[in-house]
Amino acid sequence: MIISRTPFRVSLFGGGSDYPQWYKQHGGAVLGFAINKYCYITLRPLPPFFEHRHRVVYSKIESVNDIASIEHPAVRCILQERKIDYGVEIHHDGDLPARSGLGSSSSFTVGLLNALSAQAGQMRSKDQLASEAIHIEQNVIQENVGSQDQIWAAYGGMNRIDFRTDGGFDVSGLIMEKSRRDALMSRLMLCFTGLSRYASESAAKKIANLNNQSDNLRTMIAMVDEAQAILCNPNRDLSEIGKLLHENWLLKRKLSDAVTNSEIDAIYEAGIAAGATGGKLLGAGAGGFLLFYVEPERRRAVADKLQNLIKVSIDVDNSGSRIVVYE
């Protein structure tokens, strides 16, 4: 039995520039971090004593005799790409809900690829895992997804990721003292809106509008440089990150009318009115988690104002996708 553990992520700046439709022409950059909330994939060869050959357990249970009959697109496509010729049983468990803007789909893809590699007695590098997951999601499943989620899932850490016009990417860890990183994390408040959505549908509208929003997107990419300068310079005030997040959110809203809605706007405005410096909706838009930057003295007021929302405590995951059980 194999169990992989793969982190979800929080994207702070540069989102939108990680779509290949953009960065293969202009380049791109994002800044964010993997979080200590995880997707767990349990994998084992299925003994040949059952009426079914394959069993996949997630929000539903599939028991089928051939891979082509599997409804879960990532499972079906990965097993076909890997040319799996034996029966398998796959269980998915997640710390946070799917379709919530934290890159859960890519964490699933990376985690399953990692588990299958371990099953085959192979150890894939972080670069290999991320690159294969990007290929599966963008070229095989043909979803409207960017390329940052797969990289954070594979690598972990708090990073800047640069996307090259040749299709490649470079990952640079942010150099911060632990006390400063802890101070940043203590000022981030993650709230679940209760709304879920399919990222591919929201992303499709955003991708179609990228060229029309090129000036805004370039400004958002420039914010990656500014955020890195703030975070990595101990003499800069961390509150600048909150203000930059607010500016970023105002620009992100313009990328597509699918990014936000009246419910999201109402929650965001309530958080700001209660004392949050800034924030953003995570992921492609229209639902999921909202992230706020809140100074310690305003945290109680913001939490009280948003008391109907579930708050999730997070920290940075530094390991990326790991095999935690190998038996």
C-alpha positions as CSV (number, residue, x, y, z in Angstrom):
1,M,0.0,0.0,0.0
2,I,1.2,3.5,-0.9
3,I,-0.1,6.8,0.6
4,S,1.0,10.1,-0.8
5,R,0.5,13.4,0.9
6,T,0.4,16.5,-1.3
7,P,-0.1,20.1,-0.1
8,F,-2.7,22.7,-1.3
9,R,-1.5,26.2,-2.0
10,V,-2.2,29.9,-1.5
11,S,-1.4,32.1,-4.5
12,L,-0.7,35.7,-3.5
13,F,0.4,37.6,-6.6
14,G,0.8,37.1,-10.4
15,G,-2.2,34.8,-10.9
16,G,-3.3,34.8,-14.5
17,S,0.2,35.0,-15.9
18,D,0.6,31.3,-15.3
19,Y,-1.7,30.3,-18.1
20,P,0.3,29.0,-21.1
21,Q,-1.8,31.1,-23.5
22,W,-0.1,34.1,-21.8
23,Y,3.4,33.1,-20.6
24,K,4.4,31.4,-23.8
25,Q,4.1,34.8,-25.5
26,H,5.0,37.2,-22.7
27,G,6.5,35.2,-19.8
28,G,4.9,35.3,-16.4
29,A,5.6,35.2,-12.6
30,V,3.7,34.3,-9.5
31,L,4.4,34.4,-5.8
32,G,2.7,32.3,-3.0
33,F,3.2,29.2,-0.9
34,A,2.1,25.7,-0.3
35,I,0.1,25.2,2.9
36,N,0.0,22.6,5.7
37,K,-3.4,21.3,4.5
38,Y,-3.2,18.2,2.3
39,C,-4.6,15.8,-0.3
40,Y,-4.0,12.1,0.6
41,I,-4.0,9.4,-2.0
42,T,-4.0,5.8,-1.0
43,L,-3.1,3.3,-3.7
44,R,-2.9,-0.4,-3.8
45,P,-3.0,-3.2,-6.4
46,L,-6.4,-4.7,-6.3
47,P,-6.5,-8.5,-5.8
48,P,-8.3,-10.4,-8.6
49,F,-11.1,-11.7,-6.4
50,F,-13.7,-9.0,-7.1
51,E,-16.3,-8.5,-9.7
52,H,-14.6,-5.2,-10.6
53,R,-11.0,-4.7,-11.7
54,H,-10.6,-1.0,-10.5
55,R,-12.1,0.9,-7.6
56,V,-11.9,4.6,-7.1
57,V,-13.2,6.3,-3.9
58,Y,-13.6,10.1,-3.7
59,S,-16.9,12.0,-3.3
60,K,-18.4,9.0,-5.1
61,I,-17.4,5.4,-5.5
62,E,-16.6,3.9,-8.9
63,S,-16.2,0.2,-9.4
64,V,-15.3,-0.6,-13.0
65,N,-13.6,-3.3,-15.1
66,D,-11.7,-1.1,-17.5
67,I,-9.9,2.2,-17.1
68,A,-11.8,3.9,-20.0
69,S,-15.0,3.5,-17.9
70,I,-13.6,5.6,-15.0
71,E,-15.5,8.9,-14.8
72,H,-13.0,10.8,-12.7
73,P,-11.0,12.5,-15.5
74,A,-7.6,12.8,-13.7
75,V,-7.7,9.1,-12.6
76,R,-8.7,7.9,-16.0
77,C,-6.2,9.9,-17.9
78,I,-3.3,9.3,-15.5
79,L,-3.9,5.5,-15.5
80,Q,-4.1,5.5,-19.3
81,E,-1.0,7.7,-19.7
82,R,1.0,5.4,-17.3
83,K,-0.4,2.4,-19.2
84,I,-1.4,0.7,-15.9
85,D,-2.1,-3.0,-16.8
86,Y,-3.1,-4.2,-13.3
87,G,-6.1,-3.6,-11.1
88,V,-5.9,-0.7,-8.7
89,E,-7.8,0.7,-5.8
90,I,-7.5,4.5,-5.2
91,H,-8.8,6.4,-2.2
92,H,-8.8,10.2,-1.9
93,D,-9.1,12.1,1.3
94,G,-8.6,15.9,1.6
95,D,-8.2,18.3,4.6
96,L,-10.2,21.0,2.8
97,P,-13.1,20.9,0.3
98,A,-12.5,20.5,-3.4
99,R,-13.3,23.3,-5.9
100,S,-12.3,25.9,-3.3
101,G,-9.5,27.8,-4.9
102,L,-6.6,26.1,-3.2
103,G,-5.3,24.1,-6.1
104,S,-6.9,20.8,-4.9
105,S,-7.3,19.3,-8.4
106,S,-3.6,19.7,-9.1
107,S,-2.7,18.4,-5.7
108,F,-4.8,15.3,-6.5
109,T,-3.0,14.9,-9.9
110,V,0.5,15.3,-8.4
111,G,-0.3,13.0,-5.5
112,L,-1.6,10.2,-7.7
113,L,1.4,10.5,-10.1
114,N,3.7,10.3,-7.1
115,A,1.9,7.3,-5.6
116,L,2.0,5.5,-9.0
117,S,5.7,6.2,-9.3
118,A,6.4,4.8,-5.9
119,Q,4.3,1.7,-6.8
120,A,6.6,1.2,-9.7
121,G,9.7,1.6,-7.5
122,Q,10.6,5.0,-9.0
123,M,11.3,8.3,-7.3
124,R,10.3,11.3,-9.5
125,S,12.0,14.6,-8.9
126,K,9.8,17.6,-8.0
127,D,10.4,19.0,-11.5
128,Q,9.3,15.8,-13.1
129,L,6.2,15.6,-11.0
130,A,5.2,19.2,-11.7
131,S,5.9,18.9,-15.4
132,E,4.0,15.7,-15.8
133,A,1.0,17.0,-13.9
134,I,0.9,20.2,-16.1
135,H,1.0,17.9,-19.1
136,I,-1.8,15.7,-17.8
137,E,-4.1,18.6,-16.9
138,Q,-3.5,20.9,-19.8
139,N,-2.8,18.5,-22.7
140,V,-4.5,15.2,-21.8
141,I,-7.6,16.3,-19.8
142,Q,-7.5,19.6,-21.7
143,E,-8.7,21.6,-18.7
144,N,-8.5,25.4,-18.6
145,V,-5.8,25.5,-15.8
146,G,-2.6,27.4,-15.2
147,S,0.8,26.0,-14.3
148,Q,1.4,27.3,-10.8
149,D,-0.8,24.8,-8.7
150,Q,1.1,21.7,-9.9
151,I,4.4,23.3,-9.1
152,W,3.5,24.2,-5.5
153,A,2.0,20.8,-5.0
154,A,5.2,19.1,-6.1
155,Y,7.7,21.5,-4.6
156,G,6.1,22.9,-1.4
157,G,7.6,26.0,0.1
158,M,7.1,29.8,-0.2
159,N,8.3,30.6,-3.7
160,R,8.5,32.9,-6.6
161,I,7.8,30.9,-9.8
162,D,8.9,32.4,-13.2
163,F,7.3,31.1,-16.4
164,R,9.4,31.2,-19.5
165,T,8.3,31.7,-23.1
166,D,9.8,28.3,-24.0
167,G,7.2,26.7,-21.7
168,G,9.6,26.0,-18.8
169,F,9.6,27.4,-15.3
170,D,12.1,28.4,-12.6
171,V,11.3,28.1,-8.8
172,S,13.0,30.4,-6.4
173,G,12.4,30.1,-2.6
174,L,11.8,33.3,-0.8
175,I,14.6,34.0,1.7
176,M,12.9,35.2,5.0
177,E,13.8,34.9,8.6
178,K,11.5,32.5,10.5
179,S,10.3,35.3,12.7
180,R,9.2,37.4,9.7
181,R,7.5,34.4,8.0
182,D,5.7,33.7,11.3
183,A,4.6,37.3,11.5
184,L,3.3,37.2,8.0
185,M,1.3,34.0,8.6
186,S,-0.2,35.4,11.8
187,R,-1.6,38.2,9.7
188,L,-3.3,36.0,7.1
189,M,-6.9,35.0,7.7
190,L,-8.3,32.2,5.5
191,C,-12.1,32.1,5.3
192,F,-14.3,29.6,3.4
193,T,-17.1,31.4,1.6
194,G,-19.2,28.2,1.4
195,L,-19.4,28.5,-2.4
196,S,-17.7,26.0,-4.6
197,R,-17.2,26.2,-8.3
198,Y,-15.4,24.4,-11.2
199,A,-12.2,26.4,-11.8
200,S,-12.0,25.4,-15.5
201,E,-15.3,27.1,-16.3
202,S,-14.2,30.4,-14.6
203,A,-10.8,30.2,-16.0
204,A,-12.1,29.8,-19.6
205,K,-13.6,33.3,-19.5
206,K,-10.4,34.7,-18.0
207,I,-8.2,33.1,-20.6
208,A,-10.4,34.4,-23.4
209,N,-10.0,37.9,-22.0
210,L,-6.2,37.9,-21.3
211,N,-5.1,39.9,-24.4
212,N,-7.8,42.5,-23.6
213,Q,-6.4,42.8,-20.1
214,S,-2.7,42.8,-21.0
215,D,-1.9,46.1,-19.2
216,N,-3.6,45.0,-16.0
217,L,-1.9,41.6,-16.1
218,R,1.5,43.2,-16.6
219,T,0.8,45.4,-13.6
220,M,-0.1,42.3,-11.6
221,I,3.2,40.6,-12.6
222,A,5.1,43.7,-11.5
223,M,3.5,43.2,-8.1
224,V,5.4,39.9,-7.8
225,D,8.7,41.9,-7.8
226,E,7.3,44.4,-5.3
227,A,5.9,41.7,-3.0
228,Q,9.2,39.8,-3.0
229,A,11.1,43.0,-2.1
230,I,8.7,43.7,0.8
231,L,8.8,40.1,2.2
232,C,12.6,39.6,1.9
233,N,13.6,43.0,3.3
234,P,13.3,42.9,7.1
235,N,13.3,46.7,7.1
236,R,10.0,46.9,5.1
237,D,6.7,47.0,6.9
238,L,4.7,43.8,6.3
239,S,1.5,45.9,6.2
240,E,2.6,46.9,2.7
241,I,1.7,43.3,1.6
242,G,-1.9,43.9,2.8
243,K,-2.2,47.1,0.7
244,L,-0.6,45.3,-2.3
245,L,-3.1,42.5,-2.0
246,H,-6.0,45.0,-2.1
247,E,-4.6,46.6,-5.3
248,N,-4.1,43.1,-6.8
249,W,-7.7,42.2,-6.0
250,L,-9.0,45.3,-7.7
251,L,-7.1,44.4,-10.8
252,K,-8.0,40.7,-10.7
253,R,-11.7,41.6,-10.7
254,K,-11.2,43.2,-14.1
255,L,-9.8,40.0,-15.8
256,S,-13.2,38.5,-16.2
257,D,-16.8,38.9,-15.0
258,A,-16.5,35.3,-13.7
259,V,-13.9,36.3,-11.1
260,T,-16.4,37.5,-8.5
261,N,-20.0,38.0,-7.7
262,S,-22.3,39.9,-5.3
263,E,-21.8,37.4,-2.5
264,I,-18.0,37.4,-2.7
265,D,-18.0,41.2,-2.9
266,A,-20.2,41.5,0.1
267,I,-17.9,39.3,2.2
268,Y,-14.8,41.1,1.0
269,E,-16.2,44.5,1.8
270,A,-17.3,43.4,5.2
271,G,-13.8,42.2,6.0
272,I,-12.3,45.5,4.9
273,A,-14.8,47.5,6.8
274,A,-14.0,45.5,10.0
275,G,-10.3,46.3,9.7
276,A,-8.6,44.0,7.1
277,T,-5.9,45.9,5.2
278,G,-6.5,43.9,2.0
279,G,-7.2,40.4,0.6
280,K,-8.2,38.4,-2.4
281,L,-10.3,35.5,-3.6
282,L,-8.1,32.5,-4.2
283,G,-8.2,30.5,-7.4
284,A,-9.9,31.2,-10.7
285,G,-12.9,32.9,-9.0
286,A,-16.6,32.8,-8.2
287,G,-16.2,30.9,-4.9
288,G,-13.9,29.0,-2.5
289,F,-11.7,30.7,0.0
290,L,-11.1,34.4,0.7
291,L,-7.7,35.4,2.1
292,F,-7.5,38.6,4.2
293,Y,-4.4,40.4,5.6
294,V,-5.3,41.6,9.1
295,E,-3.1,43.3,11.6
296,P,-3.1,41.5,15.0
297,E,-5.1,44.2,16.8
298,R,-7.9,44.0,14.2
299,R,-8.1,40.2,14.0
300,R,-10.8,39.8,16.6
301,A,-13.0,42.5,15.0
302,V,-12.6,40.9,11.5
303,A,-13.3,37.4,12.8
304,D,-16.4,38.7,14.6
305,K,-17.7,40.4,11.5
306,L,-17.2,37.2,9.5
307,Q,-18.4,34.9,12.2
308,N,-20.6,32.9,9.9
309,L,-17.6,31.8,7.8
310,I,-15.3,28.9,8.7
311,K,-11.8,30.1,9.4
312,V,-8.8,27.9,8.6
313,S,-5.4,28.2,10.4
314,I,-2.6,27.7,8.0
315,D,1.2,27.6,7.8
316,V,3.8,27.0,5.1
317,D,4.4,23.4,3.9
318,N,8.1,23.0,3.0
319,S,8.1,19.4,1.8
320,G,5.8,19.3,-1.2
321,S,4.3,16.0,-2.3
322,R,5.7,13.1,-0.2
323,I,5.2,9.3,0.1
324,V,4.2,9.0,3.8
325,V,3.4,5.2,3.7
326,Y,5.2,2.6,1.6
327,E,4.4,-0.9,2.5
